[in-house]
């Protein structure tokens, strides 16, 4: 070795501070991307589950009501938000009523399996083509929402037996 020419041995056993900072930054970016993806998927799954429960509830209630109407012995009253009918040879009177805020069956509020579900509209519509006919095609529409703002609507038209005669109290016998 010459006195002015020093050879340096390059002993690199570890990482430089710059390499460590780049590695930490890349790890932080990847972790953030994974977290944001997971959070988005989790939120989407929760929203879809809530909407599915809402649709299922709406369909369940409309199916129950139309099924009972289909088997009704006698429809005593039918208007936009209320239907009253008898079943089992007149021994059971069933009334579905919506007062603008609550859907009730025989004056008892209908409970829902999902949390924070409310009824926004519930209507019956007489779908008979002639004004003189007695009700036999009835459409039932139910609109519901959750407190988070999700909404759904279910509608079914039920064919009930054609009325044979109108009773003195303006009800229809089948």
Order of alpha helices (4+ residues) and beta strands (2+ residues): alpha-beta-beta-beta-beta-beta-beta-beta-beta-beta-beta
